[in-house]
Amino acid sequence: MDFRTAELSARVTITESLIATDRYAVKVTVQVLGGTYEFGPALLRLHPATGPDIAPLTGRANPPVAFTLHTGVTRSWQVPFAHAVTSGAQILLTDPAGTVLAAWTTR
């Protein structure tokens, strides 16, 4: 999915990498098309069909930290959540203030 803000344009792809009864993980690939983007696992949320949003497991993503990405750079992360995924759940990509930039519906 491509998105734009005043400072950047980026392509973000999210694919499921682990589905279990007690946890869920996604592979996130970020390609910066223009500008600079500081992306890290803390910008993702698992949004169940019911209940509050769930943050990724702290320090368990691979890599576990954010990186500043510049135009032309592509980087991937494995991001785990300590929660099973339910039908209709979404992965939300937010900016640092919590504004949702993009959403992907899980299977």
Biopython code that builds the backbone (N, CA, C, O; Angstrom):
import numpy as np
from Bio.PDB.StructureBuilder import StructureBuilder

atoms = [
    (1, "MET", "N", (0.842, -1.163, 0.000)),
    (1, "MET", "CA", (0.000, 0.000, 0.000)),
    (1, "MET", "C", (0.900, 1.242, 0.000)),
    (1, "MET", "O", (1.842, 1.331, 0.787)),
    (2, "ASP", "N", (0.610, 2.173, -0.864)),
    (2, "ASP", "CA", (1.340, 3.426, -0.912)),
    (2, "ASP", "C", (0.612, 4.473, -0.084)),
    (2, "ASP", "O", (-0.618, 4.504, -0.057)),
    (3, "PHE", "N", (1.371, 5.334, 0.596)),
    (3, "PHE", "CA", (0.763, 6.466, 1.283)),
    (3, "PHE", "C", (1.700, 7.659, 1.202)),
    (3, "PHE", "O", (2.905, 7.525, 0.989)),
    (4, "ARG", "N", (1.106, 8.822, 1.377)),
    (4, "ARG", "CA", (1.852, 10.080, 1.328)),
    (4, "ARG", "C", (1.481, 10.951, 2.517)),
    (4, "ARG", "O", (0.337, 10.974, 2.970)),
    (5, "THR", "N", (2.488, 11.667, 3.009)),
    (5, "THR", "CA", (2.272, 12.746, 3.962)),
    (5, "THR", "C", (2.967, 13.962, 3.363)),
    (5, "THR", "O", (3.496, 13.890, 2.254)),
    (6, "ALA", "N", (2.969, 15.060, 4.075)),
    (6, "ALA", "CA", (3.646, 16.260, 3.577)),
    (6, "ALA", "C", (5.156, 16.048, 3.467)),
    (6, "ALA", "O", (5.820, 16.707, 2.667)),
    (7, "GLU", "N", (5.700, 15.127, 4.271)),
    (7, "GLU", "CA", (7.147, 14.925, 4.320)),
    (7, "GLU", "C", (7.668, 13.733, 3.517)),
    (7, "GLU", "O", (8.860, 13.669, 3.215)),
    (8, "LEU", "N", (6.788, 12.786, 3.168)),
    (8, "LEU", "CA", (7.307, 11.574, 2.537)),
    (8, "LEU", "C", (6.247, 10.861, 1.725)),
    (8, "LEU", "O", (5.051, 11.126, 1.841)),
    (9, "SER", "N", (6.726, 9.948, 0.900)),
    (9, "SER", "CA", (5.855, 8.958, 0.265)),
    (9, "SER", "C", (6.547, 7.614, 0.441)),
    (9, "SER", "O", (7.767, 7.506, 0.318)),
    (10, "ALA", "N", (5.747, 6.593, 0.732)),
    (10, "ALA", "CA", (6.314, 5.278, 1.023)),
    (10, "ALA", "C", (5.373, 4.179, 0.562)),
    (10, "ALA", "O", (4.166, 4.381, 0.425)),
    (11, "ARG", "N", (5.951, 3.023, 0.329)),
    (11, "ARG", "CA", (5.194, 1.813, 0.022)),
    (11, "ARG", "C", (5.437, 0.851, 1.177)),
    (11, "ARG", "O", (6.579, 0.519, 1.495)),
    (12, "VAL", "N", (4.345, 0.408, 1.801)),
    (12, "VAL", "CA", (4.444, -0.504, 2.934)),
    (12, "VAL", "C", (3.663, -1.767, 2.599)),
    (12, "VAL", "O", (2.502, -1.711, 2.194)),
    (13, "THR", "N", (4.320, -2.899, 2.773)),
    (13, "THR", "CA", (3.699, -4.200, 2.539)),
    (13, "THR", "C", (3.695, -4.969, 3.853)),
    (13, "THR", "O", (4.709, -5.026, 4.549)),
    (14, "ILE", "N", (2.559, -5.555, 4.187)),
    (14, "ILE", "CA", (2.453, -6.370, 5.393)),
    (14, "ILE", "C", (1.937, -7.747, 5.010)),
    (14, "ILE", "O", (0.914, -7.875, 4.337)),
    (15, "THR", "N", (2.659, -8.780, 5.449)),
    (15, "THR", "CA", (2.241, -10.158, 5.218)),
    (15, "THR", "C", (2.288, -10.913, 6.545)),
    (15, "THR", "O", (3.134, -10.640, 7.396)),
    (16, "GLU", "N", (1.383, -11.851, 6.707)),
    (16, "GLU", "CA", (1.379, -12.669, 7.918)),
    (16, "GLU", "C", (2.594, -13.591, 7.909)),
    (16, "GLU", "O", (2.906, -14.209, 6.891)),
    (17, "SER", "N", (3.283, -13.681, 9.060)),
    (17, "SER", "CA", (4.419, -14.580, 9.140)),
    (17, "SER", "C", (4.267, -15.632, 10.221)),
    (17, "SER", "O", (5.013, -16.611, 10.242)),
    (18, "LEU", "N", (3.303, -15.444, 11.126)),
    (18, "LEU", "CA", (3.038, -16.443, 12.161)),
    (18, "LEU", "C", (1.597, -16.285, 12.626)),
    (18, "LEU", "O", (1.156, -15.189, 12.972)),
    (19, "ILE", "N", (0.878, -17.393, 12.628)),
    (19, "ILE", "CA", (-0.475, -17.409, 13.164)),
    (19, "ILE", "C", (-0.529, -18.561, 14.154)),
    (19, "ILE", "O", (-0.367, -19.717, 13.763)),
    (20, "ALA", "N", (-0.754, -18.266, 15.435)),
    (20, "ALA", "CA", (-0.824, -19.292, 16.473)),
    (20, "ALA", "C", (-1.998, -18.957, 17.397)),
    (20, "ALA", "O", (-2.617, -17.900, 17.273)),
    (21, "THR", "N", (-2.292, -19.866, 18.316)),
    (21, "THR", "CA", (-3.435, -19.659, 19.208)),
    (21, "THR", "C", (-3.194, -18.551, 20.223)),
    (21, "THR", "O", (-4.148, -17.994, 20.766)),
    (22, "ASP", "N", (-1.930, -18.222, 20.488)),
    (22, "ASP", "CA", (-1.638, -17.202, 21.499)),
    (22, "ASP", "C", (-0.788, -16.041, 20.995)),
    (22, "ASP", "O", (-0.435, -15.155, 21.774)),
    (23, "ARG", "N", (-0.453, -16.030, 19.707)),
    (23, "ARG", "CA", (0.350, -14.925, 19.183)),
    (23, "ARG", "C", (0.179, -14.814, 17.670)),
    (23, "ARG", "O", (-0.344, -15.705, 17.001)),
    (24, "TYR", "N", (0.641, -13.687, 17.176)),
    (24, "TYR", "CA", (0.487, -13.362, 15.766)),
    (24, "TYR", "C", (1.679, -12.501, 15.379)),
    (24, "TYR", "O", (2.114, -11.662, 16.168)),
    (25, "ALA", "N", (2.212, -12.693, 14.186)),
    (25, "ALA", "CA", (3.345, -11.888, 13.739)),
    (25, "ALA", "C", (3.180, -11.540, 12.268)),
    (25, "ALA", "O", (2.583, -12.287, 11.492)),
    (26, "VAL", "N", (3.721, -10.395, 11.912)),
    (26, "VAL", "CA", (3.686, -9.949, 10.531)),
    (26, "VAL", "C", (5.092, -9.562, 10.082)),
    (26, "VAL", "O", (5.948, -9.190, 10.884)),
    (27, "LYS", "N", (5.294, -9.663, 8.778)),
    (27, "LYS", "CA", (6.508, -9.134, 8.158)),
    (27, "LYS", "C", (6.109, -7.819, 7.507)),
    (27, "LYS", "O", (5.184, -7.770, 6.696)),
    (28, "VAL", "N", (6.817, -6.751, 7.871)),
    (28, "VAL", "CA", (6.546, -5.416, 7.351)),
    (28, "VAL", "C", (7.729, -4.992, 6.503)),
    (28, "VAL", "O", (8.869, -4.999, 6.968)),
    (29, "THR", "N", (7.459, -4.622, 5.261)),
    (29, "THR", "CA", (8.511, -4.113, 4.382)),
    (29, "THR", "C", (8.163, -2.680, 4.011)),
    (29, "THR", "O", (7.069, -2.392, 3.525)),
    (30, "VAL", "N", (9.118, -1.787, 4.251)),
    (30, "VAL", "CA", (8.933, -0.362, 3.985)),
    (30, "VAL", "C", (9.909, 0.058, 2.893)),
    (30, "VAL", "O", (11.113, -0.175, 3.003)),
    (31, "GLN", "N", (9.388, 0.674, 1.849)),
    (31, "GLN", "CA", (10.204, 1.238, 0.777)),
    (31, "GLN", "C", (9.888, 2.729, 0.705)),
    (31, "GLN", "O", (8.744, 3.116, 0.465)),
    (32, "VAL", "N", (10.897, 3.556, 0.913)),
    (32, "VAL", "CA", (10.698, 5.002, 0.864)),
    (32, "VAL", "C", (10.814, 5.460, -0.587)),
    (32, "VAL", "O", (11.844, 5.270, -1.234)),
    (33, "LEU", "N", (9.752, 6.060, -1.076)),
    (33, "LEU", "CA", (9.711, 6.535, -2.464)),
    (33, "LEU", "C", (10.164, 7.990, -2.565)),
    (33, "LEU", "O", (10.647, 8.418, -3.613)),
    (34, "GLY", "N", (10.011, 8.743, -1.489)),
    (34, "GLY", "CA", (10.435, 10.136, -1.470)),
    (34, "GLY", "C", (10.466, 10.649, -0.049)),
    (34, "GLY", "O", (9.580, 10.331, 0.745)),
    (35, "GLY", "N", (11.460, 11.430, 0.282)),
    (35, "GLY", "CA", (11.577, 11.991, 1.618)),
    (35, "GLY", "C", (12.317, 11.073, 2.568)),
    (35, "GLY", "O", (13.086, 10.209, 2.146)),
    (36, "THR", "N", (12.080, 11.266, 3.842)),
    (36, "THR", "CA", (12.727, 10.499, 4.905)),
    (36, "THR", "C", (11.644, 9.987, 5.846)),
    (36, "THR", "O", (10.687, 10.698, 6.151)),
    (37, "TYR", "N", (11.804, 8.745, 6.305)),
    (37, "TYR", "CA", (10.788, 8.116, 7.154)),
    (37, "TYR", "C", (11.476, 7.378, 8.282)),
    (37, "TYR", "O", (12.327, 6.522, 8.042)),
    (38, "GLU", "N", (11.110, 7.705, 9.517)),
    (38, "GLU", "CA", (11.615, 6.944, 10.652)),
    (38, "GLU", "C", (10.548, 5.927, 11.016)),
    (38, "GLU", "O", (9.514, 6.263, 11.593)),
    (39, "PHE", "N", (10.820, 4.675, 10.669)),
    (39, "PHE", "CA", (9.861, 3.602, 10.916)),
    (39, "PHE", "C", (10.439, 2.635, 11.933)),
    (39, "PHE", "O", (11.636, 2.350, 11.942)),
    (40, "GLY", "N", (9.563, 2.142, 12.783)),
    (40, "GLY", "CA", (9.924, 1.106, 13.737)),
    (40, "GLY", "C", (8.682, 0.351, 14.165)),
    (40, "GLY", "O", (7.566, 0.797, 13.897)),
    (41, "PRO", "N", (8.853, -0.781, 14.825)),
    (41, "PRO", "CA", (7.724, -1.620, 15.231)),
    (41, "PRO", "C", (6.694, -0.904, 16.105)),
    (41, "PRO", "O", (5.519, -1.271, 16.089)),
    (42, "ALA", "N", (7.108, 0.099, 16.857)),
    (42, "ALA", "CA", (6.177, 0.798, 17.753)),
    (42, "ALA", "C", (5.082, 1.545, 16.991)),
    (42, "ALA", "O", (4.097, 1.967, 17.597)),
    (43, "LEU", "N", (5.233, 1.715, 15.679)),
    (43, "LEU", "CA", (4.218, 2.412, 14.890)),
    (43, "LEU", "C", (3.091, 1.487, 14.436)),
    (43, "LEU", "O", (2.151, 1.939, 13.781)),
    (44, "LEU", "N", (3.171, 0.203, 14.774)),
    (44, "LEU", "CA", (2.129, -0.752, 14.398)),
    (44, "LEU", "C", (1.231, -1.078, 15.584)),
    (44, "LEU", "O", (1.664, -1.042, 16.736)),
    (45, "ARG", "N", (-0.023, -1.397, 15.286)),
    (45, "ARG", "CA", (-0.983, -1.851, 16.284)),
    (45, "ARG", "C", (-1.800, -2.975, 15.671)),
    (45, "ARG", "O", (-2.125, -2.941, 14.484)),
    (46, "LEU", "N", (-2.132, -3.974, 16.486)),
    (46, "LEU", "CA", (-3.094, -4.998, 16.103)),
    (46, "LEU", "C", (-4.435, -4.514, 16.628)),
    (46, "LEU", "O", (-4.600, -4.321, 17.832)),
    (47, "HIS", "N", (-5.381, -4.320, 15.742)),
    (47, "HIS", "CA", (-6.700, -3.796, 16.103)),
    (47, "HIS", "C", (-7.715, -4.928, 15.958)),
    (47, "HIS", "O", (-8.190, -5.187, 14.853)),
    (48, "PRO", "N", (-8.061, -5.619, 17.077)),
    (48, "PRO", "CA", (-9.039, -6.710, 17.003)),
    (48, "PRO", "C", (-10.417, -6.180, 16.596)),
    (48, "PRO", "O", (-10.689, -4.986, 16.715)),
    (49, "ALA", "N", (-11.266, -7.062, 16.126)),
    (49, "ALA", "CA", (-12.629, -6.665, 15.766)),
    (49, "ALA", "C", (-13.365, -6.112, 16.987)),
    (49, "ALA", "O", (-14.224, -5.241, 16.854)),
    (50, "THR", "N", (-13.028, -6.617, 18.172)),
    (50, "THR", "CA", (-13.579, -6.097, 19.419)),
    (50, "THR", "C", (-12.429, -5.912, 20.397)),
    (50, "THR", "O", (-11.473, -6.687, 20.379)),
    (51, "GLY", "N", (-12.507, -4.921, 21.230)),
    (51, "GLY", "CA", (-11.473, -4.695, 22.236)),
    (51, "GLY", "C", (-10.475, -3.635, 21.814)),
    (51, "GLY", "O", (-10.522, -3.130, 20.692)),
    (52, "PRO", "N", (-9.563, -3.300, 22.731)),
    (52, "PRO", "CA", (-8.588, -2.239, 22.477)),
    (52, "PRO", "C", (-7.466, -2.688, 21.536)),
    (52, "PRO", "O", (-7.243, -3.883, 21.338)),
    (53, "ASP", "N", (-6.770, -1.708, 20.965)),
    (53, "ASP", "CA", (-5.609, -2.001, 20.126)),
    (53, "ASP", "C", (-4.513, -2.649, 20.961)),
    (53, "ASP", "O", (-4.411, -2.424, 22.167)),
    (54, "ILE", "N", (-3.692, -3.462, 20.289)),
    (54, "ILE", "CA", (-2.616, -4.189, 20.954)),
    (54, "ILE", "C", (-1.300, -3.779, 20.322)),
    (54, "ILE", "O", (-1.136, -3.855, 19.104)),
    (55, "ALA", "N", (-0.359, -3.341, 21.157)),
    (55, "ALA", "CA", (0.973, -2.953, 20.688)),
    (55, "ALA", "C", (1.821, -4.201, 20.459)),
    (55, "ALA", "O", (1.538, -5.250, 21.039)),
    (56, "PRO", "N", (2.852, -4.106, 19.627)),
    (56, "PRO", "CA", (3.762, -5.237, 19.437)),
    (56, "PRO", "C", (4.483, -5.574, 20.747)),
    (56, "PRO", "O", (4.561, -4.747, 21.655)),
    (57, "LEU", "N", (5.000, -6.783, 20.828)),
    (57, "LEU", "CA", (5.791, -7.183, 21.985)),
    (57, "LEU", "C", (7.059, -6.331, 22.034)),
    (57, "LEU", "O", (7.841, -6.327, 21.084)),
    (58, "THR", "N", (7.259, -5.629, 23.110)),
    (58, "THR", "CA", (8.398, -4.721, 23.254)),
    (58, "THR", "C", (9.717, -5.479, 23.143)),
    (58, "THR", "O", (9.938, -6.468, 23.842)),
    (59, "GLY", "N", (10.584, -5.007, 22.261)),
    (59, "GLY", "CA", (11.910, -5.584, 22.110)),
    (59, "GLY", "C", (11.966, -6.921, 21.410)),
    (59, "GLY", "O", (13.044, -7.507, 21.306)),
    (60, "ARG", "N", (10.837, -7.431, 20.923)),
    (60, "ARG", "CA", (10.820, -8.762, 20.311)),
    (60, "ARG", "C", (10.786, -8.729, 18.787)),
    (60, "ARG", "O", (10.912, -9.772, 18.147)),
    (61, "ALA", "N", (10.618, -7.554, 18.201)),
    (61, "ALA", "CA", (10.638, -7.452, 16.742)),
    (61, "ALA", "C", (12.060, -7.681, 16.246)),
    (61, "ALA", "O", (13.021, -7.577, 17.008)),
    (62, "ASN", "N", (12.179, -7.992, 14.971)),
    (62, "ASN", "CA", (13.492, -8.191, 14.378)),
    (62, "ASN", "C", (13.592, -7.348, 13.119)),
    (62, "ASN", "O", (12.961, -7.679, 12.115)),
    (63, "PRO", "N", (14.363, -6.272, 13.139)),
    (63, "PRO", "CA", (15.087, -5.708, 14.269)),
    (63, "PRO", "C", (14.133, -5.036, 15.262)),
    (63, "PRO", "O", (13.014, -4.672, 14.899)),
    (64, "PRO", "N", (14.577, -4.871, 16.522)),
    (64, "PRO", "CA", (13.683, -4.357, 17.558)),
    (64, "PRO", "C", (13.568, -2.829, 17.619)),
    (64, "PRO", "O", (12.829, -2.299, 18.448)),
    (65, "VAL", "N", (14.282, -2.130, 16.758)),
    (65, "VAL", "CA", (14.342, -0.667, 16.838)),
    (65, "VAL", "C", (13.898, -0.014, 15.535)),
    (65, "VAL", "O", (13.732, -0.673, 14.508)),
    (66, "ALA", "N", (13.712, 1.294, 15.607)),
    (66, "ALA", "CA", (13.370, 2.086, 14.427)),
    (66, "ALA", "C", (14.634, 2.456, 13.663)),
    (66, "ALA", "O", (15.724, 2.533, 14.229)),
    (67, "PHE", "N", (14.461, 2.683, 12.371)),
    (67, "PHE", "CA", (15.536, 3.178, 11.520)),
    (67, "PHE", "C", (15.018, 4.365, 10.736)),
    (67, "PHE", "O", (13.840, 4.420, 10.384)),
    (68, "THR", "N", (15.903, 5.318, 10.463)),
    (68, "THR", "CA", (15.565, 6.426, 9.575)),
    (68, "THR", "C", (15.888, 5.984, 8.159)),
    (68, "THR", "O", (17.040, 5.704, 7.828)),
    (69, "LEU", "N", (14.857, 5.926, 7.328)),
    (69, "LEU", "CA", (15.003, 5.459, 5.956)),
    (69, "LEU", "C", (14.893, 6.652, 5.010)),
    (69, "LEU", "O", (14.057, 7.536, 5.198)),
    (70, "HIS", "N", (15.739, 6.661, 4.001)),
    (70, "HIS", "CA", (15.765, 7.741, 3.022)),
    (70, "HIS", "C", (15.270, 7.242, 1.669)),
    (70, "HIS", "O", (15.125, 6.036, 1.469)),
    (71, "THR", "N", (15.014, 8.144, 0.756)),
    (71, "THR", "CA", (14.517, 7.805, -0.579)),
    (71, "THR", "C", (15.327, 6.665, -1.186)),
    (71, "THR", "O", (16.557, 6.697, -1.203)),
    (72, "GLY", "N", (14.616, 5.661, -1.683)),
    (72, "GLY", "CA", (15.249, 4.515, -2.341)),
    (72, "GLY", "C", (15.602, 3.366, -1.424)),
    (72, "GLY", "O", (15.987, 2.300, -1.904)),
    (73, "VAL", "N", (15.484, 3.549, -0.120)),
    (73, "VAL", "CA", (15.844, 2.508, 0.843)),
    (73, "VAL", "C", (14.630, 1.627, 1.126)),
    (73, "VAL", "O", (13.512, 2.119, 1.276)),
    (74, "THR", "N", (14.869, 0.311, 1.198)),
    (74, "THR", "CA", (13.847, -0.663, 1.565)),
    (74, "THR", "C", (14.371, -1.457, 2.760)),
    (74, "THR", "O", (15.531, -1.867, 2.776)),
    (75, "ARG", "N", (13.516, -1.672, 3.758)),
    (75, "ARG", "CA", (13.901, -2.412, 4.963)),
    (75, "ARG", "C", (12.707, -3.217, 5.445)),
    (75, "ARG", "O", (11.564, -2.785, 5.300)),
    (76, "SER", "N", (12.968, -4.397, 6.022)),
    (76, "SER", "CA", (11.894, -5.256, 6.545)),
    (76, "SER", "C", (12.072, -5.510, 8.030)),
    (76, "SER", "O", (13.187, -5.495, 8.552)),
    (77, "TRP", "N", (10.948, -5.743, 8.703)),
    (77, "TRP", "CA", (10.894, -6.089, 10.120)),
    (77, "TRP", "C", (9.950, -7.274, 10.297)),
    (77, "TRP", "O", (8.972, -7.403, 9.560)),
    (78, "GLN", "N", (10.234, -8.135, 11.265)),
    (78, "GLN", "CA", (9.303, -9.147, 11.753)),
    (78, "GLN", "C", (8.744, -8.595, 13.058)),
    (78, "GLN", "O", (9.503, -8.294, 13.980)),
    (79, "VAL", "N", (7.418, -8.458, 13.142)),
    (79, "VAL", "CA", (6.808, -7.804, 14.302)),
    (79, "VAL", "C", (5.788, -8.747, 14.945)),
    (79, "VAL", "O", (4.764, -9.059, 14.336)),
    (80, "PRO", "N", (6.067, -9.211, 16.191)),
    (80, "PRO", "CA", (5.142, -10.121, 16.874)),
    (80, "PRO", "C", (4.191, -9.397, 17.837)),
    (80, "PRO", "O", (4.512, -8.345, 18.389)),
    (81, "PHE", "N", (3.028, -9.993, 18.012)),
    (81, "PHE", "CA", (2.026, -9.523, 18.961)),
    (81, "PHE", "C", (1.669, -10.689, 19.872)),
    (81, "PHE", "O", (1.576, -11.826, 19.409)),
    (82, "ALA", "N", (1.469, -10.427, 21.164)),
    (82, "ALA", "CA", (1.101, -11.475, 22.134)),
    (82, "ALA", "C", (-0.406, -11.611, 22.171)),
    (82, "ALA", "O", (-1.030, -11.424, 23.216)),
    (83, "HIS", "N", (-0.982, -11.933, 21.046)),
    (83, "HIS", "CA", (-2.440, -12.042, 20.959)),
    (83, "HIS", "C", (-2.763, -12.824, 19.696)),
    (83, "HIS", "O", (-2.138, -12.624, 18.655)),
    (84, "ALA", "N", (-3.720, -13.695, 19.792)),
    (84, "ALA", "CA", (-4.177, -14.404, 18.593)),
    (84, "ALA", "C", (-4.953, -13.438, 17.708)),
    (84, "ALA", "O", (-5.606, -12.523, 18.209)),
    (85, "VAL", "N", (-4.885, -13.632, 16.421)),
    (85, "VAL", "CA", (-5.627, -12.784, 15.497)),
    (85, "VAL", "C", (-7.041, -13.343, 15.348)),
    (85, "VAL", "O", (-7.244, -14.557, 15.322)),
    (86, "THR", "N", (-8.000, -12.447, 15.251)),
    (86, "THR", "CA", (-9.387, -12.856, 15.077)),
    (86, "THR", "C", (-9.901, -12.354, 13.735)),
    (86, "THR", "O", (-9.327, -11.439, 13.144)),
    (87, "SER", "N", (-10.967, -12.948, 13.266)),
    (87, "SER", "CA", (-11.560, -12.537, 11.999)),
    (87, "SER", "C", (-11.929, -11.056, 12.055)),
    (87, "SER", "O", (-12.525, -10.590, 13.027)),
    (88, "GLY", "N", (-11.572, -10.335, 11.017)),
    (88, "GLY", "CA", (-11.897, -8.915, 10.948)),
    (88, "GLY", "C", (-10.907, -8.004, 11.634)),
    (88, "GLY", "O", (-11.098, -6.788, 11.650)),
    (89, "ALA", "N", (-9.856, -8.563, 12.199)),
    (89, "ALA", "CA", (-8.833, -7.729, 12.840)),
    (89, "ALA", "C", (-8.044, -6.967, 11.777)),
    (89, "ALA", "O", (-8.028, -7.344, 10.605)),
    (90, "GLN", "N", (-7.396, -5.901, 12.205)),
    (90, "GLN", "CA", (-6.580, -5.111, 11.293)),
    (90, "GLN", "C", (-5.220, -4.833, 11.897)),
    (90, "GLN", "O", (-5.069, -4.763, 13.117)),
    (91, "ILE", "N", (-4.229, -4.675, 11.029)),
    (91, "ILE", "CA", (-2.933, -4.136, 11.417)),
    (91, "ILE", "C", (-2.982, -2.668, 11.033)),
    (91, "ILE", "O", (-3.249, -2.330, 9.880)),
    (92, "LEU", "N", (-2.725, -1.796, 12.000)),
    (92, "LEU", "CA", (-2.755, -0.359, 11.766)),
    (92, "LEU", "C", (-1.332, 0.193, 11.763)),
    (92, "LEU", "O", (-0.527, -0.140, 12.632)),
    (93, "LEU", "N", (-1.036, 1.024, 10.794)),
    (93, "LEU", "CA", (0.224, 1.764, 10.743)),
    (93, "LEU", "C", (-0.095, 3.190, 11.148)),
    (93, "LEU", "O", (-0.936, 3.842, 10.529)),
    (94, "THR", "N", (0.577, 3.679, 12.191)),
    (94, "THR", "CA", (0.303, 5.017, 12.700)),
    (94, "THR", "C", (1.528, 5.905, 12.555)),
    (94, "THR", "O", (2.641, 5.429, 12.330)),
    (95, "ASP", "N", (1.299, 7.206, 12.688)),
    (95, "ASP", "CA", (2.434, 8.119, 12.806)),
    (95, "ASP", "C", (2.775, 8.215, 14.295)),
    (95, "ASP", "O", (2.056, 7.640, 15.111)),
    (96, "PRO", "N", (3.844, 8.919, 14.679)),
    (96, "PRO", "CA", (4.214, 8.985, 16.096)),
    (96, "PRO", "C", (3.129, 9.566, 17.004)),
    (96, "PRO", "O", (3.111, 9.276, 18.200)),
    (97, "ALA", "N", (2.231, 10.374, 16.458)),
    (97, "ALA", "CA", (1.149, 10.943, 17.266)),
    (97, "ALA", "C", (-0.036, 9.993, 17.407)),
    (97, "ALA", "O", (-0.974, 10.286, 18.148)),
    (98, "GLY", "N", (-0.008, 8.849, 16.701)),
    (98, "GLY", "CA", (-1.086, 7.867, 16.796)),
    (98, "GLY", "C", (-2.122, 7.954, 15.693)),
    (98, "GLY", "O", (-3.086, 7.188, 15.698)),
    (99, "THR", "N", (-1.949, 8.870, 14.746)),
    (99, "THR", "CA", (-2.872, 8.988, 13.621)),
    (99, "THR", "C", (-2.668, 7.807, 12.677)),
    (99, "THR", "O", (-1.535, 7.509, 12.298)),
    (100, "VAL", "N", (-3.746, 7.137, 12.296)),
    (100, "VAL", "CA", (-3.643, 5.970, 11.420)),
    (100, "VAL", "C", (-3.344, 6.441, 9.999)),
    (100, "VAL", "O", (-4.061, 7.271, 9.440)),
    (101, "LEU", "N", (-2.267, 5.892, 9.427)),
    (101, "LEU", "CA", (-1.863, 6.203, 8.052)),
    (101, "LEU", "C", (-2.366, 5.164, 7.061)),
    (101, "LEU", "O", (-2.665, 5.489, 5.912)),
    (102, "ALA", "N", (-2.459, 3.906, 7.507)),
    (102, "ALA", "CA", (-2.896, 2.814, 6.643)),
    (102, "ALA", "C", (-3.374, 1.663, 7.510)),
    (102, "ALA", "O", (-3.010, 1.558, 8.682)),
    (103, "ALA", "N", (-4.205, 0.789, 6.911)),
    (103, "ALA", "CA", (-4.733, -0.370, 7.637)),
    (103, "ALA", "C", (-4.794, -1.567, 6.705)),
    (103, "ALA", "O", (-5.114, -1.439, 5.523)),
    (104, "TRP", "N", (-4.477, -2.746, 7.264)),
    (104, "TRP", "CA", (-4.565, -4.010, 6.512)),
    (104, "TRP", "C", (-5.463, -4.943, 7.301)),
    (104, "TRP", "O", (-5.273, -5.113, 8.505)),
    (105, "THR", "N", (-6.429, -5.544, 6.646)),
    (105, "THR", "CA", (-7.316, -6.513, 7.298)),
    (105, "THR", "C", (-6.649, -7.879, 7.290)),
    (105, "THR", "O", (-6.110, -8.310, 6.271)),
    (106, "THR", "N", (-6.690, -8.560, 8.437)),
    (106, "THR", "CA", (-6.098, -9.897, 8.540)),
    (106, "THR", "C", (-7.056, -10.918, 7.974)),
    (106, "THR", "O", (-8.217, -10.612, 7.702)),
    (107, "ARG", "N", (-6.574, -12.115, 7.798)),
    (107, "ARG", "CA", (-7.416, -13.201, 7.282)),
    (107, "ARG", "C", (-8.194, -13.856, 8.385)),
    (107, "ARG", "O", (-8.955, -14.790, 8.134)),
]
sb = StructureBuilder()
sb.init_structure("model")
sb.init_model(0)
sb.init_chain("A")
sb.init_seg("    ")
for serial, (resi, resn, name, xyz) in enumerate(atoms, 1):
    if name == "N":
        sb.init_residue(resn, " ", resi, " ")
    sb.init_atom(name, np.array(xyz, "f"), 0.0, 1.0, " ", f" {name:<3s}", serial, name[0])
structure = sb.get_structure()
